[in-house]
Amino acid sequence: MIVTGAAQGIGKATAQRLAEEGMIVAVADRNFAGAEQVAQAIGAANGRALALSLDVANRESWAEGVARVVDAFGGIDGLVNNAGMTRDSSLLKMTDADWEAVIDVNLRGPWLGCQIVIPHMTTKGGAIVNLSSESRWGAFGQSNYSSAKAGLVGLTRTVAFEHARHRVRVNAVAPGTVNTAMVEAVPDDIRKGWLRNIPMRREADPAEIASVIAFLLSEDASYVTGQIIGVNGGSII
Ligand SMILES: NC(=O)c1ccc[n+]([C@@H]2O[C@H](COP(=O)([O-])OP(=O)(O)OC[C@H]3O[C@@H](n4cnc5c(N)ncnc54)[C@H](O)[C@@H]3O)[C@@H](O)[C@H]2O)c1
């Protein structure tokens, strides 16, 4: 299993969960020190985890990272395209750099990941989970991020259609608000306002997203592909 953006937040919780389930995990992040810490904690010493320095927006970085995983573990049966970032501002203030950085990491990154990892899955099959978001429906100040997360829906369904016959399943989870560094950056009053629209009236813990990702990667989800699973405390926007 490769989990991108696994140095912290949802990616870290996912790496931990998959390791608890006995899987060998490549902990990939552009924050290599953080990835190393997570890999150590979940079993690098026993060869059950590997830290990877990976920039998901960079094709060469993917090629090198995937080659290392194949070398170390003999193949790849799962990929979690989790790495993500925001650079919010209103449409009229958003710069080209804000647009490009967010599209590159959140949309081009998963596209590259699918393209480079799937050839290693086609003999035995495999599963991919992409991290979309409730923001895919549109979100104030997030024309870049919303577009990327909506784009991931199209990517997920297209790759699922194209590779179903190779027994590669591709799904997305679309979290609502999850208590991670990404959300800690949001001002308190806005965060409290969001809670009013969540029937469960609380944010998710990263482990509550990780458990759904683990299900989608598992054989329990063997007939599930091309789906976007909301994990959002009951929100229906
Ligand atoms: N937190 C939320 O409320 C929420 C809601 C919906 C969707 N999501 C999505 O879930 C995913 C994880 O979010 P999070 O809240 O854990 O974020 P986070 O900011 O806590 O962690 C993101 C991780 O991705 C890594 N990363 C960023 N750019 C990278 C790159 N180019 N290459 C490799 N790694 C990179 C960072 O170093 C970091 O470790 C993201 O795709 C995010 O958009 C989060």
The ligand as an SDF file (V2000), in Angstrom:
LIG
                    3D

 44 48  0  0  0  0  0  0  0  0999 V2000
   -9.2340   17.9990    6.8670 N   0  0  0  0  0  0  0  0  0  0  0  0
  -10.3810   18.0840    6.2390 C   0  0  0  0  0  0  0  0  0  0  0  0
  -11.3730   18.5960    6.7840 O   0  0  0  0  0  0  0  0  0  0  0  0
  -10.5510   17.5030    4.8610 C   0  0  0  0  0  0  0  0  0  0  0  0
  -11.8390   17.4910    4.3150 C   0  0  0  0  0  0  0  0  0  0  0  0
  -12.0300   16.9680    3.0440 C   0  0  0  0  0  0  0  0  0  0  0  0
  -10.9510   16.4630    2.3350 C   0  0  0  0  0  0  0  0  0  0  0  0
   -9.7100   16.4980    2.8840 N   0  0  0  0  0  0  0  0  0  0  0  0
   -8.6250   15.9600    2.0730 C   0  0  0  0  0  0  0  0  0  0  0  0
   -7.9770   14.9250    2.7700 O   0  0  0  0  0  0  0  0  0  0  0  0
   -6.5960   14.8840    2.4370 C   0  0  0  0  0  0  0  0  0  0  0  0
   -5.7500   14.9440    3.7120 C   0  0  0  0  0  0  0  0  0  0  0  0
   -6.0690   16.1520    4.3850 O   0  0  0  0  0  0  0  0  0  0  0  0
   -5.5200   16.4970    5.8440 P   0  0  0  0  0  0  0  0  0  0  0  0
   -6.5690   17.3020    6.4900 O   0  0  0  0  0  0  0  0  0  0  0  0
   -4.9980   15.2820    6.5060 O   0  0  0  0  0  0  0  0  0  0  0  0
   -4.3210   17.4800    5.4380 O   0  0  0  0  0  0  0  0  0  0  0  0
   -2.9800   17.8920    6.2040 P   0  0  0  0  0  0  0  0  0  0  0  0
   -2.6680   19.2620    5.7320 O   0  0  0  0  0  0  0  0  0  0  0  0
   -3.0730   17.6230    7.6660 O   0  0  0  0  0  0  0  0  0  0  0  0
   -1.9200   16.8620    5.5910 O   0  0  0  0  0  0  0  0  0  0  0  0
   -1.6070   16.8730    4.2250 C   0  0  0  0  0  0  0  0  0  0  0  0
   -0.3020   16.1330    4.0160 C   0  0  0  0  0  0  0  0  0  0  0  0
   -0.0450   16.1510    2.6080 O   0  0  0  0  0  0  0  0  0  0  0  0
    1.3250   16.4470    2.4270 C   0  0  0  0  0  0  0  0  0  0  0  0
    1.5370   17.0580    1.1220 N   0  0  0  0  0  0  0  0  0  0  0  0
    1.1290   18.2720    0.6880 C   0  0  0  0  0  0  0  0  0  0  0  0
    1.5540   18.4780   -0.5590 N   0  0  0  0  0  0  0  0  0  0  0  0
    2.2470   17.3680   -0.9370 C   0  0  0  0  0  0  0  0  0  0  0  0
    2.9310   16.9820   -2.1200 C   0  0  0  0  0  0  0  0  0  0  0  0
    3.0380   17.8060   -3.1840 N   0  0  0  0  0  0  0  0  0  0  0  0
    3.4930   15.7580   -2.1670 N   0  0  0  0  0  0  0  0  0  0  0  0
    3.4340   14.9310   -1.0980 C   0  0  0  0  0  0  0  0  0  0  0  0
    2.8170   15.2510    0.0550 N   0  0  0  0  0  0  0  0  0  0  0  0
    2.2350   16.4570    0.1320 C   0  0  0  0  0  0  0  0  0  0  0  0
    1.6910   17.3920    3.5610 C   0  0  0  0  0  0  0  0  0  0  0  0
    3.0950   17.4280    3.8020 O   0  0  0  0  0  0  0  0  0  0  0  0
    0.8990   16.7720    4.7120 C   0  0  0  0  0  0  0  0  0  0  0  0
    1.6580   15.7880    5.3850 O   0  0  0  0  0  0  0  0  0  0  0  0
   -6.3580   16.0540    1.4860 C   0  0  0  0  0  0  0  0  0  0  0  0
   -6.4330   15.6010    0.1540 O   0  0  0  0  0  0  0  0  0  0  0  0
   -7.5090   16.9710    1.7940 C   0  0  0  0  0  0  0  0  0  0  0  0
   -7.8210   17.8120    0.7150 O   0  0  0  0  0  0  0  0  0  0  0  0
   -9.4840   17.0070    4.1320 C   0  0  0  0  0  0  0  0  0  0  0  0
  1  2  1  0
  2  3  2  0
  2  4  1  0
  4  5  1  0
  4 44  2  0
  5  6  2  0
  6  7  1  0
  7  8  2  0
  8  9  1  0
  8 44  1  0
  9 10  1  0
  9 42  1  0
 10 11  1  0
 11 12  1  0
 11 40  1  0
 12 13  1  0
 13 14  1  0
 14 15  2  0
 14 16  1  0
 14 17  1  0
 17 18  1  0
 18 19  2  0
 18 20  1  0
 18 21  1  0
 21 22  1  0
 22 23  1  0
 23 24  1  0
 23 38  1  0
 24 25  1  0
 25 26  1  0
 25 36  1  0
 26 27  1  0
 26 35  1  0
 27 28  2  0
 28 29  1  0
 29 30  1  0
 29 35  2  0
 30 31  1  0
 30 32  2  0
 32 33  1  0
 33 34  2  0
 34 35  1  0
 36 37  1  0
 36 38  1  0
 38 39  1  0
 40 41  1  0
 40 42  1  0
 42 43  1  0
M  CHG  2   8   1  16  -1
M  END
$$$$
